[in-house]
Amino acid sequence: MRFISHCYFTPDNEQVYEDPRLQGIAAEWIDIEDHQFDPPASKLTWELVLKPKLIGQPPDSTVVAQEQLKLAKVLDIYEKRLAESNFLGGHKYTSADLTHLPGLYYLTGTPVDQLFEERPLVSAWKKTIMSRPGWKKVVAMIEGVQA
């Protein structure tokens, strides 16, 4: 994903910074997504979305509660970050934001969505990145395949 972002960008719509310092900041937020956001988001997606749908089992409420606490801590950090910039990687949409889209997609409409909504800056950020035309095309494709 990082390679594609660097090699296949379009002027005025690139998802990377040319400035190495700004690239480093965006890269740090990609790593935070990978190591802090994704683990609880993936477990919550399994418990609340996939497990009931794929194998017909109810969510494990203990796992859900534990992972919600972990995700809430991460989102508190995101709320502070988004008070400083429009996006996680800085003042423009970058790969740092893009990496969150699958987790956000699956958790929207679950009880976990409240964790995003009760943080105003996180909520606004989520709505902004999920409304991007490219992501809407991905969602249309996903939902077309699932139908």
ZAVEXSE-714323 format. One record per residue (C-alpha): x negated, y, z negated; residue in three letters. Coordinates in pm, 1 decimal. Last residue first. Example, Ala and Ser with C-alpha at 12.3 -4.5 7.8 and 13.67 -1.06 7.14 Angstrom:
<drenzas>
<drenza><X>-1367.0</X><Y>-106.0</Y><Z>-714.0</Z><code>SER</code></drenza>
<drenza><X>-1230.0</X><Y>-450.0</Y><Z>-780.0</Z><code>ALA</code></drenza>
</drenzas>
This chain:
<drenzas>
<drenza><X>2563.9</X><Y>-945.9</Y><Z>275.8</Z><code>ALA</code></drenza>
<drenza><X>2217.3</X><Y>-985.5</Y><Z>122.1</Z><code>GLN</code></drenza>
<drenza><X>2036.2</X><Y>-910.1</Y><Z>448.7</Z><code>VAL</code></drenza>
<drenza><X>2238.8</X><Y>-594.9</Y><Z>509.2</Z><code>GLY</code></drenza>
<drenza><X>2179.9</X><Y>-486.1</Y><Z>151.1</Z><code>GLU</code></drenza>
<drenza><X>1807.2</X><Y>-513.0</Y><Z>190.9</Z><code>ILE</code></drenza>
<drenza><X>1811.3</X><Y>-338.2</Y><Z>532.5</Z><code>MET</code></drenza>
<drenza><X>2030.6</X><Y>-55.7</Y><Z>406.6</Z><code>ALA</code></drenza>
<drenza><X>1807.2</X><Y>-24.6</Y><Z>100.5</Z><code>VAL</code></drenza>
<drenza><X>1496.2</X><Y>3.7</Y><Z>319.2</Z><code>VAL</code></drenza>
<drenza><X>1661.9</X><Y>268.8</Y><Z>536.6</Z><code>LYS</code></drenza>
<drenza><X>1763.8</X><Y>465.1</Y><Z>225.6</Z><code>LYS</code></drenza>
<drenza><X>1402.0</X><Y>446.4</Y><Z>110.7</Z><code>TRP</code></drenza>
<drenza><X>1283.4</X><Y>611.7</Y><Z>430.8</Z><code>GLY</code></drenza>
<drenza><X>1549.7</X><Y>882.9</Y><Z>407.2</Z><code>PRO</code></drenza>
<drenza><X>1453.8</X><Y>982.0</Y><Z>50.3</Z><code>ARG</code></drenza>
<drenza><X>1748.4</X><Y>965.5</Y><Z>-189.0</Z><code>SER</code></drenza>
<drenza><X>1580.2</X><Y>721.7</Y><Z>-427.9</Z><code>MET</code></drenza>
<drenza><X>1289.9</X><Y>961.3</Y><Z>-476.0</Z><code>ILE</code></drenza>
<drenza><X>1509.2</X><Y>1254.5</Y><Z>-571.1</Z><code>THR</code></drenza>
<drenza><X>1756.1</X><Y>1060.8</Y><Z>-786.2</Z><code>LYS</code></drenza>
<drenza><X>1473.6</X><Y>903.3</Y><Z>-985.7</Z><code>LYS</code></drenza>
<drenza><X>1298.9</X><Y>1237.9</Y><Z>-1031.9</Z><code>TRP</code></drenza>
<drenza><X>1623.1</X><Y>1398.1</Y><Z>-1156.0</Z><code>ALA</code></drenza>
<drenza><X>1679.4</X><Y>1113.4</Y><Z>-1404.3</Z><code>SER</code></drenza>
<drenza><X>1318.2</X><Y>1121.8</Y><Z>-1522.0</Z><code>VAL</code></drenza>
<drenza><X>1349.6</X><Y>1496.0</Y><Z>-1578.9</Z><code>LEU</code></drenza>
<drenza><X>1677.8</X><Y>1462.7</Y><Z>-1766.8</Z><code>PRO</code></drenza>
<drenza><X>1583.6</X><Y>1164.0</Y><Z>-1985.4</Z><code>ARG</code></drenza>
<drenza><X>1913.1</X><Y>1006.4</Y><Z>-2089.3</Z><code>GLU</code></drenza>
<drenza><X>1974.4</X><Y>891.7</Y><Z>-1731.5</Z><code>GLU</code></drenza>
<drenza><X>1662.4</X><Y>679.5</Y><Z>-1703.8</Z><code>PHE</code></drenza>
<drenza><X>1725.9</X><Y>479.9</Y><Z>-2021.6</Z><code>LEU</code></drenza>
<drenza><X>2096.0</X><Y>462.0</Y><Z>-1926.7</Z><code>GLN</code></drenza>
<drenza><X>1998.8</X><Y>266.7</Y><Z>-1614.6</Z><code>ASP</code></drenza>
<drenza><X>1902.7</X><Y>-17.6</Y><Z>-1847.8</Z><code>VAL</code></drenza>
<drenza><X>2271.1</X><Y>-112.6</Y><Z>-1876.3</Z><code>PRO</code></drenza>
<drenza><X>2253.0</X><Y>-219.1</Y><Z>-1510.3</Z><code>THR</code></drenza>
<drenza><X>2373.0</X><Y>-7.1</Y><Z>-1219.3</Z><code>GLY</code></drenza>
<drenza><X>2025.9</X><Y>101.0</Y><Z>-1118.6</Z><code>THR</code></drenza>
<drenza><X>1778.9</X><Y>-156.6</Y><Z>-1249.7</Z><code>LEU</code></drenza>
<drenza><X>1725.0</X><Y>-324.1</Y><Z>-912.0</Z><code>TYR</code></drenza>
<drenza><X>1663.9</X><Y>-2.4</Y><Z>-719.6</Z><code>TYR</code></drenza>
<drenza><X>1446.5</X><Y>152.7</Y><Z>-987.9</Z><code>LEU</code></drenza>
<drenza><X>1220.6</X><Y>-150.7</Y><Z>-989.6</Z><code>GLY</code></drenza>
<drenza><X>1191.1</X><Y>-148.4</Y><Z>-609.9</Z><code>PRO</code></drenza>
<drenza><X>1134.4</X><Y>229.8</Y><Z>-598.8</Z><code>LEU</code></drenza>
<drenza><X>856.7</X><Y>262.6</Y><Z>-854.3</Z><code>HIS</code></drenza>
<drenza><X>567.8</X><Y>211.6</Y><Z>-611.8</Z><code>THR</code></drenza>
<drenza><X>692.7</X><Y>504.3</Y><Z>-402.8</Z><code>LEU</code></drenza>
<drenza><X>635.3</X><Y>750.9</Y><Z>-684.8</Z><code>ASP</code></drenza>
<drenza><X>263.9</X><Y>684.5</Y><Z>-718.4</Z><code>ALA</code></drenza>
<drenza><X>249.8</X><Y>644.9</Y><Z>-340.4</Z><code>SER</code></drenza>
<drenza><X>306.3</X><Y>1017.1</Y><Z>-323.5</Z><code>THR</code></drenza>
<drenza><X>588.8</X><Y>1270.7</Y><Z>-332.2</Z><code>TYR</code></drenza>
<drenza><X>448.9</X><Y>1617.1</Y><Z>-386.0</Z><code>LYS</code></drenza>
<drenza><X>367.6</X><Y>1832.1</Y><Z>-686.7</Z><code>HIS</code></drenza>
<drenza><X>153.9</X><Y>1575.4</Y><Z>-862.0</Z><code>GLY</code></drenza>
<drenza><X>123.4</X><Y>1198.0</Y><Z>-883.7</Z><code>GLY</code></drenza>
<drenza><X>426.5</X><Y>1154.7</Y><Z>-1106.8</Z><code>LEU</code></drenza>
<drenza><X>645.3</X><Y>1395.3</Y><Z>-911.5</Z><code>PHE</code></drenza>
<drenza><X>767.4</X><Y>1750.8</Y><Z>-962.8</Z><code>ASN</code></drenza>
<drenza><X>485.6</X><Y>1834.8</Y><Z>-1201.5</Z><code>SER</code></drenza>
<drenza><X>425.9</X><Y>1936.6</Y><Z>-1563.6</Z><code>GLU</code></drenza>
<drenza><X>764.7</X><Y>1853.6</Y><Z>-1719.8</Z><code>ALA</code></drenza>
<drenza><X>750.9</X><Y>1538.0</Y><Z>-1507.7</Z><code>LEU</code></drenza>
<drenza><X>455.2</X><Y>1416.7</Y><Z>-1711.0</Z><code>ARG</code></drenza>
<drenza><X>640.6</X><Y>1454.8</Y><Z>-2040.4</Z><code>LYS</code></drenza>
<drenza><X>943.7</X><Y>1266.0</Y><Z>-1905.6</Z><code>GLU</code></drenza>
<drenza><X>713.1</X><Y>998.5</Y><Z>-1764.7</Z><code>TYR</code></drenza>
<drenza><X>560.2</X><Y>944.8</Y><Z>-2110.0</Z><code>ILE</code></drenza>
<drenza><X>907.5</X><Y>899.9</Y><Z>-2257.7</Z><code>ASP</code></drenza>
<drenza><X>982.9</X><Y>665.4</Y><Z>-1967.6</Z><code>LEU</code></drenza>
<drenza><X>694.8</X><Y>441.8</Y><Z>-2070.7</Z><code>VAL</code></drenza>
<drenza><X>822.0</X><Y>421.1</Y><Z>-2427.2</Z><code>LYS</code></drenza>
<drenza><X>1174.3</X><Y>344.8</Y><Z>-2302.2</Z><code>ALA</code></drenza>
<drenza><X>1036.1</X><Y>63.1</Y><Z>-2085.1</Z><code>LEU</code></drenza>
<drenza><X>882.5</X><Y>-110.6</Y><Z>-2385.2</Z><code>LYS</code></drenza>
<drenza><X>1200.0</X><Y>-73.8</Y><Z>-2591.2</Z><code>LEU</code></drenza>
<drenza><X>1409.2</X><Y>-202.3</Y><Z>-2299.6</Z><code>GLN</code></drenza>
<drenza><X>1175.0</X><Y>-500.4</Y><Z>-2272.3</Z><code>GLU</code></drenza>
<drenza><X>1235.9</X><Y>-606.4</Y><Z>-2631.1</Z><code>GLN</code></drenza>
<drenza><X>1614.6</X><Y>-561.6</Y><Z>-2608.4</Z><code>ALA</code></drenza>
<drenza><X>1636.8</X><Y>-753.2</Y><Z>-2279.7</Z><code>VAL</code></drenza>
<drenza><X>1420.9</X><Y>-1036.2</Y><Z>-2412.7</Z><code>VAL</code></drenza>
<drenza><X>1643.1</X><Y>-1070.7</Y><Z>-2719.8</Z><code>THR</code></drenza>
<drenza><X>1961.5</X><Y>-1049.6</Y><Z>-2512.7</Z><code>SER</code></drenza>
<drenza><X>1856.5</X><Y>-1339.1</Y><Z>-2287.4</Z><code>ASP</code></drenza>
<drenza><X>2059.4</X><Y>-1264.6</Y><Z>-1976.6</Z><code>PRO</code></drenza>
<drenza><X>2335.4</X><Y>-1506.6</Y><Z>-1881.1</Z><code>PRO</code></drenza>
<drenza><X>2261.8</X><Y>-1799.1</Y><Z>-1653.3</Z><code>GLN</code></drenza>
<drenza><X>2406.5</X><Y>-1845.7</Y><Z>-1306.4</Z><code>GLY</code></drenza>
<drenza><X>2081.9</X><Y>-1949.8</Y><Z>-1141.5</Z><code>ILE</code></drenza>
<drenza><X>2040.8</X><Y>-1687.6</Y><Z>-870.7</Z><code>LEU</code></drenza>
<drenza><X>2288.6</X><Y>-1417.2</Y><Z>-968.6</Z><code>LYS</code></drenza>
<drenza><X>2266.4</X><Y>-1437.5</Y><Z>-1348.4</Z><code>PRO</code></drenza>
<drenza><X>1885.9</X><Y>-1475.3</Y><Z>-1341.8</Z><code>LYS</code></drenza>
<drenza><X>1836.4</X><Y>-1213.6</Y><Z>-1070.9</Z><code>LEU</code></drenza>
<drenza><X>2008.0</X><Y>-905.6</Y><Z>-1207.5</Z><code>VAL</code></drenza>
<drenza><X>1992.8</X><Y>-861.6</Y><Z>-1584.4</Z><code>LEU</code></drenza>
<drenza><X>1722.4</X><Y>-1105.5</Y><Z>-1695.6</Z><code>GLU</code></drenza>
<drenza><X>1501.0</X><Y>-1097.2</Y><Z>-1387.5</Z><code>TRP</code></drenza>
<drenza><X>1534.6</X><Y>-723.1</Y><Z>-1337.2</Z><code>THR</code></drenza>
<drenza><X>1461.6</X><Y>-670.3</Y><Z>-1706.3</Z><code>LEU</code></drenza>
<drenza><X>1145.3</X><Y>-879.5</Y><Z>-1679.2</Z><code>LYS</code></drenza>
<drenza><X>1039.3</X><Y>-684.7</Y><Z>-1370.2</Z><code>SER</code></drenza>
<drenza><X>1105.5</X><Y>-346.8</Y><Z>-1532.8</Z><code>ALA</code></drenza>
<drenza><X>916.1</X><Y>-454.5</Y><Z>-1847.3</Z><code>PRO</code></drenza>
<drenza><X>605.8</X><Y>-552.4</Y><Z>-1648.0</Z><code>PRO</code></drenza>
<drenza><X>644.6</X><Y>-283.4</Y><Z>-1377.6</Z><code>ASP</code></drenza>
<drenza><X>629.8</X><Y>28.0</Y><Z>-1593.4</Z><code>PHE</code></drenza>
<drenza><X>308.9</X><Y>-22.4</Y><Z>-1794.6</Z><code>GLN</code></drenza>
<drenza><X>47.4</X><Y>-206.5</Y><Z>-1585.5</Z><code>HIS</code></drenza>
<drenza><X>148.0</X><Y>-143.2</Y><Z>-1223.4</Z><code>ASP</code></drenza>
<drenza><X>330.9</X><Y>183.8</Y><Z>-1278.1</Z><code>GLU</code></drenza>
<drenza><X>42.9</X><Y>312.3</Y><Z>-1488.4</Z><code>ILE</code></drenza>
<drenza><X>-198.5</X><Y>202.6</Y><Z>-1214.5</Z><code>ASP</code></drenza>
<drenza><X>-2.5</X><Y>398.1</Y><Z>-954.1</Z><code>ILE</code></drenza>
<drenza><X>-5.7</X><Y>690.8</Y><Z>-1195.3</Z><code>TRP</code></drenza>
<drenza><X>-386.7</X><Y>677.1</Y><Z>-1214.3</Z><code>GLU</code></drenza>
<drenza><X>-407.7</X><Y>661.9</Y><Z>-835.8</Z><code>ALA</code></drenza>
<drenza><X>-203.4</X><Y>983.6</Y><Z>-811.4</Z><code>ALA</code></drenza>
<drenza><X>-445.2</X><Y>1156.9</Y><Z>-1048.5</Z><code>ILE</code></drenza>
<drenza><X>-746.2</X><Y>1021.4</Y><Z>-861.7</Z><code>GLY</code></drenza>
<drenza><X>-613.0</X><Y>1140.0</Y><Z>-527.6</Z><code>GLN</code></drenza>
<drenza><X>-571.1</X><Y>1484.4</Y><Z>-683.9</Z><code>LEU</code></drenza>
<drenza><X>-938.8</X><Y>1486.0</Y><Z>-780.8</Z><code>ARG</code></drenza>
<drenza><X>-1039.7</X><Y>1349.3</Y><Z>-438.0</Z><code>PRO</code></drenza>
<drenza><X>-859.1</X><Y>1634.8</Y><Z>-254.5</Z><code>ASP</code></drenza>
<drenza><X>-706.2</X><Y>1484.3</Y><Z>61.0</Z><code>GLU</code></drenza>
<drenza><X>-391.4</X><Y>1392.7</Y><Z>-128.6</Z><code>TYR</code></drenza>
<drenza><X>-179.9</X><Y>1094.0</Y><Z>-39.1</Z><code>VAL</code></drenza>
<drenza><X>179.3</X><Y>1033.9</Y><Z>62.2</Z><code>GLN</code></drenza>
<drenza><X>153.8</X><Y>1226.5</Y><Z>386.5</Z><code>GLU</code></drenza>
<drenza><X>457.7</X><Y>1411.2</Y><Z>517.3</Z><code>ASN</code></drenza>
<drenza><X>309.7</X><Y>1742.8</Y><Z>627.0</Z><code>ASP</code></drenza>
<drenza><X>90.6</X><Y>1560.0</Y><Z>878.0</Z><code>PRO</code></drenza>
<drenza><X>188.3</X><Y>1195.2</Y><Z>924.3</Z><code>THR</code></drenza>
<drenza><X>23.3</X><Y>922.9</Y><Z>723.6</Z><code>PHE</code></drenza>
<drenza><X>-88.7</X><Y>585.6</Y><Z>847.9</Z><code>TYR</code></drenza>
<drenza><X>-441.5</X><Y>537.4</Y><Z>718.9</Z><code>CYS</code></drenza>
<drenza><X>-423.4</X><Y>666.9</Y><Z>363.3</Z><code>HIS</code></drenza>
<drenza><X>-75.7</X><Y>542.7</Y><Z>272.3</Z><code>SER</code></drenza>
<drenza><X>-141.4</X><Y>212.3</Y><Z>450.3</Z><code>ILE</code></drenza>
<drenza><X>-457.5</X><Y>154.5</Y><Z>247.0</Z><code>PHE</code></drenza>
<drenza><X>-282.5</X><Y>241.0</Y><Z>-79.8</Z><code>ARG</code></drenza>
<drenza><X>0.0</X><Y>0.0</Y><Z>0.0</Z><code>MET</code></drenza>
</drenzas>
